[in-house]
Amino acid sequence: MAKPSSLIQGTLDLLILKTVSLEAVHGWAIAKRIQQVSNDVLLVQQGSLYPALHRLEQQGWIESESRETASGRVAKFYSLTRAGKKQLTQELGQWERLSAAISLVVKPV
């Protein structure tokens, strides 16, 4: 079986923003949801995830709140801010343009 694909530079922010737009969720659950939805193709390592969450929070695109998880431990739950919703829309537009351009290059003639 092939190794899971690395995330394309810059797509992690988009994946996180999209994931937290659905509901407030803690870091480990963000990584698991991305892995599950991508059918185990995309694996987000903690060394990439938590710095990205911190950066997105500093930019004001997500916010965090400490809550108890289903297992009883306290974790930071992240949710999208109003500015984050605008950023998500921009990121989705950029992704659609990029993926369409890549498809044009790699599509058989």
Gaussian input, Z-matrix of N, CA and C with variables (Angstrom, degrees):
# hf/3-21g

backbone

0 1
 N
 C     1     B1
 C     2     B2     1     A1
 N     3     B3     2     A2     1     D1
 C     4     B4     3     A3     2     D2
 C     5     B5     4     A4     3     D3
 N     6     B6     5     A5     4     D4
 C     7     B7     6     A6     5     D5
 C     8     B8     7     A7     6     D6
 N     9     B9     8     A8     7     D7
 C    10    B10     9     A9     8     D8
 C    11    B11    10    A10     9     D9
 N    12    B12    11    A11    10    D10
 C    13    B13    12    A12    11    D11
 C    14    B14    13    A13    12    D12
 N    15    B15    14    A14    13    D13
 C    16    B16    15    A15    14    D14
 C    17    B17    16    A16    15    D15
 N    18    B18    17    A17    16    D16
 C    19    B19    18    A18    17    D17
 C    20    B20    19    A19    18    D18
 N    21    B21    20    A20    19    D19
 C    22    B22    21    A21    20    D20
 C    23    B23    22    A22    21    D21
 N    24    B24    23    A23    22    D22
 C    25    B25    24    A24    23    D23
 C    26    B26    25    A25    24    D24
 N    27    B27    26    A26    25    D25
 C    28    B28    27    A27    26    D26
 C    29    B29    28    A28    27    D27
 N    30    B30    29    A29    28    D28
 C    31    B31    30    A30    29    D29
 C    32    B32    31    A31    30    D30
 N    33    B33    32    A32    31    D31
 C    34    B34    33    A33    32    D32
 C    35    B35    34    A34    33    D33
 N    36    B36    35    A35    34    D34
 C    37    B37    36    A36    35    D35
 C    38    B38    37    A37    36    D36
 N    39    B39    38    A38    37    D37
 C    40    B40    39    A39    38    D38
 C    41    B41    40    A40    39    D39
 N    42    B42    41    A41    40    D40
 C    43    B43    42    A42    41    D41
 C    44    B44    43    A43    42    D42
 N    45    B45    44    A44    43    D43
 C    46    B46    45    A45    44    D44
 C    47    B47    46    A46    45    D45
 N    48    B48    47    A47    46    D46
 C    49    B49    48    A48    47    D47
 C    50    B50    49    A49    48    D48
 N    51    B51    50    A50    49    D49
 C    52    B52    51    A51    50    D50
 C    53    B53    52    A52    51    D51
 N    54    B54    53    A53    52    D52
 C    55    B55    54    A54    53    D53
 C    56    B56    55    A55    54    D54
 N    57    B57    56    A56    55    D55
 C    58    B58    57    A57    56    D56
 C    59    B59    58    A58    57    D57
 N    60    B60    59    A59    58    D58
 C    61    B61    60    A60    59    D59
 C    62    B62    61    A61    60    D60
 N    63    B63    62    A62    61    D61
 C    64    B64    63    A63    62    D62
 C    65    B65    64    A64    63    D63
 N    66    B66    65    A65    64    D64
 C    67    B67    66    A66    65    D65
 C    68    B68    67    A67    66    D66
 N    69    B69    68    A68    67    D67
 C    70    B70    69    A69    68    D68
 C    71    B71    70    A70    69    D69
 N    72    B72    71    A71    70    D70
 C    73    B73    72    A72    71    D71
 C    74    B74    73    A73    72    D72
 N    75    B75    74    A74    73    D73
 C    76    B76    75    A75    74    D74
 C    77    B77    76    A76    75    D75
 N    78    B78    77    A77    76    D76
 C    79    B79    78    A78    77    D77
 C    80    B80    79    A79    78    D78
 N    81    B81    80    A80    79    D79
 C    82    B82    81    A81    80    D80
 C    83    B83    82    A82    81    D81
 N    84    B84    83    A83    82    D82
 C    85    B85    84    A84    83    D83
 C    86    B86    85    A85    84    D84
 N    87    B87    86    A86    85    D85
 C    88    B88    87    A87    86    D86
 C    89    B89    88    A88    87    D87
 N    90    B90    89    A89    88    D88
 C    91    B91    90    A90    89    D89
 C    92    B92    91    A91    90    D90
 N    93    B93    92    A92    91    D91
 C    94    B94    93    A93    92    D92
 C    95    B95    94    A94    93    D93
 N    96    B96    95    A95    94    D94
 C    97    B97    96    A96    95    D95
 C    98    B98    97    A97    96    D96
 N    99    B99    98    A98    97    D97
 C   100   B100    99    A99    98    D98
 C   101   B101   100   A100    99    D99
 N   102   B102   101   A101   100   D100
 C   103   B103   102   A102   101   D101
 C   104   B104   103   A103   102   D102
 N   105   B105   104   A104   103   D103
 C   106   B106   105   A105   104   D104
 C   107   B107   106   A106   105   D105
 N   108   B108   107   A107   106   D106
 C   109   B109   108   A108   107   D107
 C   110   B110   109   A109   108   D108
 N   111   B111   110   A110   109   D109
 C   112   B112   111   A111   110   D110
 C   113   B113   112   A112   111   D111
 N   114   B114   113   A113   112   D112
 C   115   B115   114   A114   113   D113
 C   116   B116   115   A115   114   D114
 N   117   B117   116   A116   115   D115
 C   118   B118   117   A117   116   D116
 C   119   B119   118   A118   117   D117
 N   120   B120   119   A119   118   D118
 C   121   B121   120   A120   119   D119
 C   122   B122   121   A121   120   D120
 N   123   B123   122   A122   121   D121
 C   124   B124   123   A123   122   D122
 C   125   B125   124   A124   123   D123
 N   126   B126   125   A125   124   D124
 C   127   B127   126   A126   125   D125
 C   128   B128   127   A127   126   D126
 N   129   B129   128   A128   127   D127
 C   130   B130   129   A129   128   D128
 C   131   B131   130   A130   129   D129
 N   132   B132   131   A131   130   D130
 C   133   B133   132   A132   131   D131
 C   134   B134   133   A133   132   D132
 N   135   B135   134   A134   133   D133
 C   136   B136   135   A135   134   D134
 C   137   B137   136   A136   135   D135
 N   138   B138   137   A137   136   D136
 C   139   B139   138   A138   137   D137
 C   140   B140   139   A139   138   D138
 N   141   B141   140   A140   139   D139
 C   142   B142   141   A141   140   D140
 C   143   B143   142   A142   141   D141
 N   144   B144   143   A143   142   D142
 C   145   B145   144   A144   143   D143
 C   146   B146   145   A145   144   D144
 N   147   B147   146   A146   145   D145
 C   148   B148   147   A147   146   D146
 C   149   B149   148   A148   147   D147
 N   150   B150   149   A149   148   D148
 C   151   B151   150   A150   149   D149
 C   152   B152   151   A151   150   D150
 N   153   B153   152   A152   151   D151
 C   154   B154   153   A153   152   D152
 C   155   B155   154   A154   153   D153
 N   156   B156   155   A155   154   D154
 C   157   B157   156   A156   155   D155
 C   158   B158   157   A157   156   D156
 N   159   B159   158   A158   157   D157
 C   160   B160   159   A159   158   D158
 C   161   B161   160   A160   159   D159
 N   162   B162   161   A161   160   D160
 C   163   B163   162   A162   161   D161
 C   164   B164   163   A163   162   D162
 N   165   B165   164   A164   163   D163
 C   166   B166   165   A165   164   D164
 C   167   B167   166   A166   165   D165
 N   168   B168   167   A167   166   D166
 C   169   B169   168   A168   167   D167
 C   170   B170   169   A169   168   D168
 N   171   B171   170   A170   169   D169
 C   172   B172   171   A171   170   D170
 C   173   B173   172   A172   171   D171
 N   174   B174   173   A173   172   D172
 C   175   B175   174   A174   173   D173
 C   176   B176   175   A175   174   D174
 N   177   B177   176   A176   175   D175
 C   178   B178   177   A177   176   D176
 C   179   B179   178   A178   177   D177
 N   180   B180   179   A179   178   D178
 C   181   B181   180   A180   179   D179
 C   182   B182   181   A181   180   D180
 N   183   B183   182   A182   181   D181
 C   184   B184   183   A183   182   D182
 C   185   B185   184   A184   183   D183
 N   186   B186   185   A185   184   D184
 C   187   B187   186   A186   185   D185
 C   188   B188   187   A187   186   D186
 N   189   B189   188   A188   187   D187
 C   190   B190   189   A189   188   D188
 C   191   B191   190   A190   189   D189
 N   192   B192   191   A191   190   D190
 C   193   B193   192   A192   191   D191
 C   194   B194   193   A193   192   D192
 N   195   B195   194   A194   193   D193
 C   196   B196   195   A195   194   D194
 C   197   B197   196   A196   195   D195
 N   198   B198   197   A197   196   D196
 C   199   B199   198   A198   197   D197
 C   200   B200   199   A199   198   D198
 N   201   B201   200   A200   199   D199
 C   202   B202   201   A201   200   D200
 C   203   B203   202   A202   201   D201
 N   204   B204   203   A203   202   D202
 C   205   B205   204   A204   203   D203
 C   206   B206   205   A205   204   D204
 N   207   B207   206   A206   205   D205
 C   208   B208   207   A207   206   D206
 C   209   B209   208   A208   207   D207
 N   210   B210   209   A209   208   D208
 C   211   B211   210   A210   209   D209
 C   212   B212   211   A211   210   D210
 N   213   B213   212   A212   211   D211
 C   214   B214   213   A213   212   D212
 C   215   B215   214   A214   213   D213
 N   216   B216   215   A215   214   D214
 C   217   B217   216   A216   215   D215
 C   218   B218   217   A217   216   D216
 N   219   B219   218   A218   217   D217
 C   220   B220   219   A219   218   D218
 C   221   B221   220   A220   219   D219
 N   222   B222   221   A221   220   D220
 C   223   B223   222   A222   221   D221
 C   224   B224   223   A223   222   D222
 N   225   B225   224   A224   223   D223
 C   226   B226   225   A225   224   D224
 C   227   B227   226   A226   225   D225
 N   228   B228   227   A227   226   D226
 C   229   B229   228   A228   227   D227
 C   230   B230   229   A229   228   D228
 N   231   B231   230   A230   229   D229
 C   232   B232   231   A231   230   D230
 C   233   B233   232   A232   231   D231
 N   234   B234   233   A233   232   D232
 C   235   B235   234   A234   233   D233
 C   236   B236   235   A235   234   D234
 N   237   B237   236   A236   235   D235
 C   238   B238   237   A237   236   D236
 C   239   B239   238   A238   237   D237
 N   240   B240   239   A239   238   D238
 C   241   B241   240   A240   239   D239
 C   242   B242   241   A241   240   D240
 N   243   B243   242   A242   241   D241
 C   244   B244   243   A243   242   D242
 C   245   B245   244   A244   243   D243
 N   246   B246   245   A245   244   D244
 C   247   B247   246   A246   245   D245
 C   248   B248   247   A247   246   D246
 N   249   B249   248   A248   247   D247
 C   250   B250   249   A249   248   D248
 C   251   B251   250   A250   249   D249
 N   252   B252   251   A251   250   D250
 C   253   B253   252   A252   251   D251
 C   254   B254   253   A253   252   D252
 N   255   B255   254   A254   253   D253
 C   256   B256   255   A255   254   D254
 C   257   B257   256   A256   255   D255
 N   258   B258   257   A257   256   D256
 C   259   B259   258   A258   257   D257
 C   260   B260   259   A259   258   D258
 N   261   B261   260   A260   259   D259
 C   262   B262   261   A261   260   D260
 C   263   B263   262   A262   261   D261
 N   264   B264   263   A263   262   D262
 C   265   B265   264   A264   263   D263
 C   266   B266   265   A265   264   D264
 N   267   B267   266   A266   265   D265
 C   268   B268   267   A267   266   D266
 C   269   B269   268   A268   267   D267
 N   270   B270   269   A269   268   D268
 C   271   B271   270   A270   269   D269
 C   272   B272   271   A271   270   D270
 N   273   B273   272   A272   271   D271
 C   274   B274   273   A273   272   D272
 C   275   B275   274   A274   273   D273
 N   276   B276   275   A275   274   D274
 C   277   B277   276   A276   275   D275
 C   278   B278   277   A277   276   D276
 N   279   B279   278   A278   277   D277
 C   280   B280   279   A279   278   D278
 C   281   B281   280   A280   279   D279
 N   282   B282   281   A281   280   D280
 C   283   B283   282   A282   281   D281
 C   284   B284   283   A283   282   D282
 N   285   B285   284   A284   283   D283
 C   286   B286   285   A285   284   D284
 C   287   B287   286   A286   285   D285
 N   288   B288   287   A287   286   D286
 C   289   B289   288   A288   287   D287
 C   290   B290   289   A289   288   D288
 N   291   B291   290   A290   289   D289
 C   292   B292   291   A291   290   D290
 C   293   B293   292   A292   291   D291
 N   294   B294   293   A293   292   D292
 C   295   B295   294   A294   293   D293
 C   296   B296   295   A295   294   D294
 N   297   B297   296   A296   295   D295
 C   298   B298   297   A297   296   D296
 C   299   B299   298   A298   297   D297
 N   300   B300   299   A299   298   D298
 C   301   B301   300   A300   299   D299
 C   302   B302   301   A301   300   D300
 N   303   B303   302   A302   301   D301
 C   304   B304   303   A303   302   D302
 C   305   B305   304   A304   303   D303
 N   306   B306   305   A305   304   D304
 C   307   B307   306   A306   305   D305
 C   308   B308   307   A307   306   D306
 N   309   B309   308   A308   307   D307
 C   310   B310   309   A309   308   D308
 C   311   B311   310   A310   309   D309
 N   312   B312   311   A311   310   D310
 C   313   B313   312   A312   311   D311
 C   314   B314   313   A313   312   D312
 N   315   B315   314   A314   313   D313
 C   316   B316   315   A315   314   D314
 C   317   B317   316   A316   315   D315
 N   318   B318   317   A317   316   D316
 C   319   B319   318   A318   317   D317
 C   320   B320   319   A319   318   D318
 N   321   B321   320   A320   319   D319
 C   322   B322   321   A321   320   D320
 C   323   B323   322   A322   321   D321
 N   324   B324   323   A323   322   D322
 C   325   B325   324   A324   323   D323
 C   326   B326   325   A325   324   D324

   B1=1.4601
   B2=1.5261
   B3=1.3113
   B4=1.4613
   B5=1.5263
   B6=1.3204
   B7=1.4570
   B8=1.5252
   B9=1.3441
   B10=1.4668
   B11=1.5228
   B12=1.3153
   B13=1.4626
   B14=1.5144
   B15=1.3104
   B16=1.4586
   B17=1.5211
   B18=1.3194
   B19=1.4584
   B20=1.5149
   B21=1.3139
   B22=1.4576
   B23=1.5207
   B24=1.3331
   B25=1.4684
   B26=1.5271
   B27=1.3279
   B28=1.4561
   B29=1.5192
   B30=1.3131
   B31=1.4704
   B32=1.5243
   B33=1.3240
   B34=1.4587
   B35=1.5257
   B36=1.3232
   B37=1.4717
   B38=1.5243
   B39=1.3223
   B40=1.4631
   B41=1.5266
   B42=1.3153
   B43=1.4647
   B44=1.5278
   B45=1.3121
   B46=1.4708
   B47=1.5253
   B48=1.3304
   B49=1.4668
   B50=1.5236
   B51=1.3239
   B52=1.4676
   B53=1.5251
   B54=1.3280
   B55=1.4686
   B56=1.5199
   B57=1.3353
   B58=1.4691
   B59=1.5243
   B60=1.3385
   B61=1.4687
   B62=1.5254
   B63=1.3106
   B64=1.4640
   B65=1.5230
   B66=1.3494
   B67=1.4648
   B68=1.5213
   B69=1.3233
   B70=1.4584
   B71=1.5298
   B72=1.3257
   B73=1.4598
   B74=1.5266
   B75=1.3369
   B76=1.4678
   B77=1.5275
   B78=1.3266
   B79=1.4612
   B80=1.5090
   B81=1.3249
   B82=1.4627
   B83=1.5274
   B84=1.3255
   B85=1.4704
   B86=1.5304
   B87=1.3339
   B88=1.4645
   B89=1.5237
   B90=1.3297
   B91=1.4691
   B92=1.5277
   B93=1.3272
   B94=1.4728
   B95=1.5241
   B96=1.3238
   B97=1.4642
   B98=1.5307
   B99=1.3329
   B100=1.4672
   B101=1.5231
   B102=1.3187
   B103=1.4640
   B104=1.5272
   B105=1.3184
   B106=1.4636
   B107=1.5294
   B108=1.3283
   B109=1.4649
   B110=1.5299
   B111=1.3361
   B112=1.4715
   B113=1.5247
   B114=1.3238
   B115=1.4732
   B116=1.5265
   B117=1.3240
   B118=1.4707
   B119=1.5269
   B120=1.3172
   B121=1.4675
   B122=1.5261
   B123=1.3343
   B124=1.4581
   B125=1.5195
   B126=1.3123
   B127=1.4593
   B128=1.5184
   B129=1.3127
   B130=1.4602
   B131=1.5220
   B132=1.3088
   B133=1.4590
   B134=1.5262
   B135=1.3347
   B136=1.4668
   B137=1.5189
   B138=1.3356
   B139=1.4535
   B140=1.5197
   B141=1.3166
   B142=1.4692
   B143=1.5230
   B144=1.3303
   B145=1.4622
   B146=1.5208
   B147=1.3254
   B148=1.4629
   B149=1.5314
   B150=1.3382
   B151=1.4694
   B152=1.5367
   B153=1.3346
   B154=1.4714
   B155=1.5299
   B156=1.3206
   B157=1.4725
   B158=1.5246
   B159=1.3159
   B160=1.4688
   B161=1.5267
   B162=1.3297
   B163=1.4614
   B164=1.5396
   B165=1.3413
   B166=1.4676
   B167=1.5252
   B168=1.3215
   B169=1.4634
   B170=1.5345
   B171=1.3275
   B172=1.4684
   B173=1.5203
   B174=1.3170
   B175=1.4609
   B176=1.5299
   B177=1.3326
   B178=1.4551
   B179=1.5117
   B180=1.3404
   B181=1.4605
   B182=1.5154
   B183=1.3268
   B184=1.4611
   B185=1.5259
   B186=1.3202
   B187=1.4573
   B188=1.5175
   B189=1.3264
   B190=1.4590
   B191=1.5216
   B192=1.3104
   B193=1.4599
   B194=1.5254
   B195=1.3258
   B196=1.4563
   B197=1.5196
   B198=1.3229
   B199=1.4702
   B200=1.5153
   B201=1.3085
   B202=1.4580
   B203=1.5256
   B204=1.3349
   B205=1.4638
   B206=1.5204
   B207=1.3128
   B208=1.4688
   B209=1.5205
   B210=1.3347
   B211=1.4665
   B212=1.5259
   B213=1.3433
   B214=1.4502
   B215=1.5234
   B216=1.3168
   B217=1.4685
   B218=1.5248
   B219=1.3138
   B220=1.4594
   B221=1.5279
   B222=1.3285
   B223=1.4608
   B224=1.5243
   B225=1.3238
   B226=1.4595
   B227=1.5186
   B228=1.3159
   B229=1.4599
   B230=1.5220
   B231=1.3260
   B232=1.4595
   B233=1.5235
   B234=1.3281
   B235=1.4651
   B236=1.5213
   B237=1.3008
   B238=1.4625
   B239=1.5215
   B240=1.3205
   B241=1.4643
   B242=1.5321
   B243=1.2985
   B244=1.4686
   B245=1.5369
   B246=1.3336
   B247=1.4769
   B248=1.5277
   B249=1.3274
   B250=1.4600
   B251=1.5159
   B252=1.3189
   B253=1.4658
   B254=1.5226
   B255=1.3295
   B256=1.4612
   B257=1.5251
   B258=1.3366
   B259=1.4596
   B260=1.5228
   B261=1.3181
   B262=1.4621
   B263=1.5295
   B264=1.3089
   B265=1.4682
   B266=1.5267
   B267=1.3322
   B268=1.4628
   B269=1.5277
   B270=1.3398
   B271=1.4690
   B272=1.5329
   B273=1.3318
   B274=1.4653
   B275=1.5248
   B276=1.3254
   B277=1.4625
   B278=1.5195
   B279=1.3172
   B280=1.4643
   B281=1.5263
   B282=1.3316
   B283=1.4586
   B284=1.5284
   B285=1.3246
   B286=1.4656
   B287=1.5220
   B288=1.3376
   B289=1.4696
   B290=1.5334
   B291=1.3171
   B292=1.4601
   B293=1.5206
   B294=1.3324
   B295=1.4647
   B296=1.5322
   B297=1.3328
   B298=1.4625
   B299=1.5202
   B300=1.3308
   B301=1.4611
   B302=1.5249
   B303=1.3139
   B304=1.4597
   B305=1.5238
   B306=1.3149
   B307=1.4543
   B308=1.5230
   B309=1.3286
   B310=1.4598
   B311=1.5411
   B312=1.3240
   B313=1.4680
   B314=1.5225
   B315=1.3190
   B316=1.4586
   B317=1.5308
   B318=1.3231
   B319=1.4637
   B320=1.5243
   B321=1.3268
   B322=1.4699
   B323=1.5232
   B324=1.3207
   B325=1.4747
   B326=1.5032
   A1=108.83
   A2=117.43
   A3=122.61
   A4=110.83
   A5=115.19
   A6=120.48
   A7=109.52
   A8=117.62
   A9=119.69
   A10=110.32
   A11=115.86
   A12=121.50
   A13=111.25
   A14=114.80
   A15=120.25
   A16=107.84
   A17=115.42
   A18=118.97
   A19=109.39
   A20=116.30
   A21=121.04
   A22=107.72
   A23=115.39
   A24=120.95
   A25=110.19
   A26=117.50
   A27=121.05
   A28=115.42
   A29=118.46
   A30=118.60
   A31=113.04
   A32=117.21
   A33=119.42
   A34=110.90
   A35=117.12
   A36=119.69
   A37=110.78
   A38=116.58
   A39=121.34
   A40=110.84
   A41=117.22
   A42=120.71
   A43=111.72
   A44=116.70
   A45=120.28
   A46=109.83
   A47=116.82
   A48=119.60
   A49=111.16
   A50=116.94
   A51=120.64
   A52=110.63
   A53=116.12
   A54=119.96
   A55=111.62
   A56=117.81
   A57=118.99
   A58=112.12
   A59=117.76
   A60=119.35
   A61=111.18
   A62=116.64
   A63=121.40
   A64=111.91
   A65=115.75
   A66=121.81
   A67=108.38
   A68=117.08
   A69=121.37
   A70=107.97
   A71=115.25
   A72=119.48
   A73=109.19
   A74=116.58
   A75=120.21
   A76=110.57
   A77=115.85
   A78=122.20
   A79=115.38
   A80=117.20
   A81=120.29
   A82=110.11
   A83=117.11
   A84=121.10
   A85=111.18
   A86=117.59
   A87=120.25
   A88=109.10
   A89=116.27
   A90=120.97
   A91=111.19
   A92=117.66
   A93=121.54
   A94=110.87
   A95=117.77
   A96=120.71
   A97=110.34
   A98=117.34
   A99=120.55
   A100=109.67
   A101=116.77
   A102=121.22
   A103=110.96
   A104=117.17
   A105=121.27
   A106=111.71
   A107=117.08
   A108=120.45
   A109=110.83
   A110=116.84
   A111=120.61
   A112=112.52
   A113=116.99
   A114=121.73
   A115=111.82
   A116=115.86
   A117=124.19
   A118=113.95
   A119=117.74
   A120=120.44
   A121=110.25
   A122=117.44
   A123=121.67
   A124=110.09
   A125=115.68
   A126=122.10
   A127=108.05
   A128=116.73
   A129=121.41
   A130=107.86
   A131=115.47
   A132=121.51
   A133=110.11
   A134=116.69
   A135=121.14
   A136=111.75
   A137=116.63
   A138=121.03
   A139=113.26
   A140=117.03
   A141=122.03
   A142=111.03
   A143=116.11
   A144=121.08
   A145=113.36
   A146=116.69
   A147=119.06
   A148=113.27
   A149=119.60
   A150=117.89
   A151=112.30
   A152=117.09
   A153=120.74
   A154=110.21
   A155=117.40
   A156=120.44
   A157=110.12
   A158=116.09
   A159=120.53
   A160=110.38
   A161=117.33
   A162=122.09
   A163=111.11
   A164=116.54
   A165=120.64
   A166=111.09
   A167=116.23
   A168=120.41
   A169=110.05
   A170=117.29
   A171=120.67
   A172=111.48
   A173=117.19
   A174=121.45
   A175=111.96
   A176=116.60
   A177=120.42
   A178=114.10
   A179=117.86
   A180=121.34
   A181=112.76
   A182=116.53
   A183=120.97
   A184=107.75
   A185=115.37
   A186=121.14
   A187=108.05
   A188=115.65
   A189=118.77
   A190=110.83
   A191=113.37
   A192=122.07
   A193=106.86
   A194=117.53
   A195=120.55
   A196=109.31
   A197=114.56
   A198=121.46
   A199=108.90
   A200=114.48
   A201=120.28
   A202=109.15
   A203=115.90
   A204=120.74
   A205=109.81
   A206=116.54
   A207=121.64
   A208=110.94
   A209=117.01
   A210=120.11
   A211=112.51
   A212=116.96
   A213=120.62
   A214=115.57
   A215=118.26
   A216=118.68
   A217=109.38
   A218=116.31
   A219=121.56
   A220=108.48
   A221=115.94
   A222=121.63
   A223=108.99
   A224=115.81
   A225=121.19
   A226=108.38
   A227=116.10
   A228=122.00
   A229=107.51
   A230=115.45
   A231=121.33
   A232=109.99
   A233=115.15
   A234=120.77
   A235=108.97
   A236=115.19
   A237=122.61
   A238=110.13
   A239=116.63
   A240=121.75
   A241=109.08
   A242=115.86
   A243=120.56
   A244=110.00
   A245=116.33
   A246=120.68
   A247=110.17
   A248=116.55
   A249=121.15
   A250=112.15
   A251=117.07
   A252=120.41
   A253=110.51
   A254=116.62
   A255=120.25
   A256=110.52
   A257=115.84
   A258=119.92
   A259=111.17
   A260=117.19
   A261=121.36
   A262=110.15
   A263=117.45
   A264=121.03
   A265=110.57
   A266=117.15
   A267=120.93
   A268=111.54
   A269=115.86
   A270=120.83
   A271=110.56
   A272=117.11
   A273=119.94
   A274=111.17
   A275=117.08
   A276=120.95
   A277=111.46
   A278=116.86
   A279=121.11
   A280=110.36
   A281=116.72
   A282=120.71
   A283=110.98
   A284=117.42
   A285=120.66
   A286=111.27
   A287=117.01
   A288=120.44
   A289=110.68
   A290=117.30
   A291=121.34
   A292=111.47
   A293=116.66
   A294=119.14
   A295=111.56
   A296=117.67
   A297=120.30
   A298=110.63
   A299=117.29
   A300=121.18
   A301=111.02
   A302=117.40
   A303=120.94
   A304=110.03
   A305=117.40
   A306=121.08
   A307=112.02
   A308=116.73
   A309=120.61
   A310=110.99
   A311=115.43
   A312=119.69
   A313=111.83
   A314=117.57
   A315=120.31
   A316=114.04
   A317=117.40
   A318=120.81
   A319=109.75
   A320=116.81
   A321=118.64
   A322=110.96
   A323=114.61
   A324=119.98
   A325=110.69
   D1=137.91
   D2=-178.77
   D3=-70.81
   D4=154.01
   D5=176.37
   D6=-67.91
   D7=148.99
   D8=176.23
   D9=-61.05
   D10=146.64
   D11=-179.17
   D12=-68.53
   D13=144.51
   D14=172.15
   D15=-74.93
   D16=151.45
   D17=177.98
   D18=-72.73
   D19=135.85
   D20=174.73
   D21=-62.16
   D22=137.50
   D23=179.99
   D24=-47.69
   D25=126.91
   D26=176.07
   D27=91.15
   D28=-8.68
   D29=-178.03
   D30=-86.50
   D31=-17.21
   D32=-178.33
   D33=-60.73
   D34=-42.74
   D35=178.52
   D36=-57.41
   D37=-45.96
   D38=179.14
   D39=-59.62
   D40=-45.89
   D41=-178.63
   D42=-64.07
   D43=-40.08
   D44=178.50
   D45=-67.13
   D46=-48.41
   D47=-179.06
   D48=-58.51
   D49=-43.13
   D50=179.50
   D51=-63.80
   D52=-42.53
   D53=-177.89
   D54=-65.04
   D55=-45.10
   D56=-178.58
   D57=-77.59
   D58=-11.36
   D59=176.34
   D60=-71.22
   D61=-20.69
   D62=-177.72
   D63=-78.71
   D64=-39.80
   D65=178.59
   D66=-172.21
   D67=161.21
   D68=175.29
   D69=-67.11
   D70=132.45
   D71=-173.74
   D72=-150.00
   D73=150.69
   D74=179.86
   D75=-87.38
   D76=165.20
   D77=-172.28
   D78=-53.20
   D79=-51.02
   D80=-178.28
   D81=-59.63
   D82=-39.22
   D83=-179.88
   D84=-68.45
   D85=-31.58
   D86=175.96
   D87=-62.06
   D88=-49.74
   D89=-179.81
   D90=-60.62
   D91=-43.49
   D92=-179.45
   D93=-65.69
   D94=-40.91
   D95=-179.18
   D96=-64.56
   D97=-43.41
   D98=178.13
   D99=-61.39
   D100=-42.11
   D101=178.96
   D102=-63.64
   D103=-46.15
   D104=-177.78
   D105=-66.59
   D106=-47.13
   D107=-176.98
   D108=-65.28
   D109=-31.02
   D110=179.58
   D111=-87.55
   D112=11.41
   D113=-178.39
   D114=55.35
   D115=44.69
   D116=176.89
   D117=66.08
   D118=19.00
   D119=177.38
   D120=-85.19
   D121=-40.73
   D122=-178.20
   D123=-101.29
   D124=120.21
   D125=177.62
   D126=-117.25
   D127=120.82
   D128=-179.94
   D129=-100.43
   D130=116.57
   D131=179.89
   D132=-79.25
   D133=148.33
   D134=179.65
   D135=-57.92
   D136=-34.04
   D137=-179.81
   D138=-66.28
   D139=-18.49
   D140=175.17
   D141=-100.33
   D142=-38.75
   D143=-174.02
   D144=-64.22
   D145=-53.14
   D146=-172.10
   D147=-68.74
   D148=-38.58
   D149=172.45
   D150=-62.34
   D151=-36.49
   D152=178.03
   D153=-65.96
   D154=-43.32
   D155=178.21
   D156=-60.86
   D157=-43.76
   D158=179.43
   D159=-61.89
   D160=-44.75
   D161=-179.95
   D162=-63.06
   D163=-44.55
   D164=179.93
   D165=-64.51
   D166=-35.56
   D167=178.16
   D168=-69.33
   D169=-40.31
   D170=177.56
   D171=-64.07
   D172=-33.64
   D173=179.40
   D174=-77.61
   D175=-8.35
   D176=178.15
   D177=83.41
   D178=14.22
   D179=-178.13
   D180=-89.57
   D181=-23.22
   D182=173.14
   D183=-133.97
   D184=161.64
   D185=174.55
   D186=-134.56
   D187=157.46
   D188=-177.58
   D189=-124.59
   D190=155.14
   D191=178.23
   D192=-144.49
   D193=133.25
   D194=177.53
   D195=-78.07
   D196=128.92
   D197=179.65
   D198=-143.11
   D199=166.66
   D200=175.78
   D201=-87.14
   D202=135.77
   D203=177.14
   D204=-82.57
   D205=174.42
   D206=178.01
   D207=-61.04
   D208=-28.42
   D209=-179.60
   D210=-85.56
   D211=-1.07
   D212=174.72
   D213=95.43
   D214=-1.98
   D215=177.63
   D216=-92.81
   D217=158.65
   D218=179.80
   D219=-92.17
   D220=133.09
   D221=-179.90
   D222=-142.67
   D223=161.26
   D224=174.05
   D225=-80.25
   D226=126.53
   D227=174.42
   D228=-104.68
   D229=130.61
   D230=-175.54
   D231=-105.43
   D232=141.49
   D233=176.16
   D234=-139.16
   D235=160.73
   D236=-177.29
   D237=-80.52
   D238=138.23
   D239=174.34
   D240=-92.24
   D241=174.70
   D242=176.38
   D243=-59.83
   D244=-44.18
   D245=177.50
   D246=-64.32
   D247=-33.88
   D248=178.01
   D249=-65.74
   D250=-35.74
   D251=177.45
   D252=-64.21
   D253=-40.85
   D254=177.39
   D255=-65.50
   D256=-42.02
   D257=179.64
   D258=-64.97
   D259=-40.02
   D260=178.26
   D261=-59.74
   D262=-43.84
   D263=178.13
   D264=-60.10
   D265=-43.87
   D266=178.38
   D267=-64.08
   D268=-45.01
   D269=-178.96
   D270=-63.09
   D271=-40.32
   D272=178.58
   D273=-63.18
   D274=-41.57
   D275=177.72
   D276=-62.35
   D277=-43.37
   D278=178.72
   D279=-64.16
   D280=-41.92
   D281=179.50
   D282=-63.01
   D283=-43.00
   D284=179.80
   D285=-62.21
   D286=-41.45
   D287=178.05
   D288=-65.91
   D289=-43.88
   D290=-179.37
   D291=-64.61
   D292=-47.13
   D293=-178.01
   D294=-66.73
   D295=-34.49
   D296=176.31
   D297=-66.06
   D298=-40.52
   D299=179.23
   D300=-66.12
   D301=-41.63
   D302=178.28
   D303=-63.99
   D304=-41.28
   D305=178.06
   D306=-59.58
   D307=-38.76
   D308=178.44
   D309=-63.02
   D310=-37.22
   D311=-177.93
   D312=-74.13
   D313=-40.56
   D314=-174.07
   D315=-92.44
   D316=-11.94
   D317=-178.50
   D318=-67.93
   D319=137.65
   D320=177.26
   D321=-62.94
   D322=143.58
   D323=-178.14
   D324=-86.78

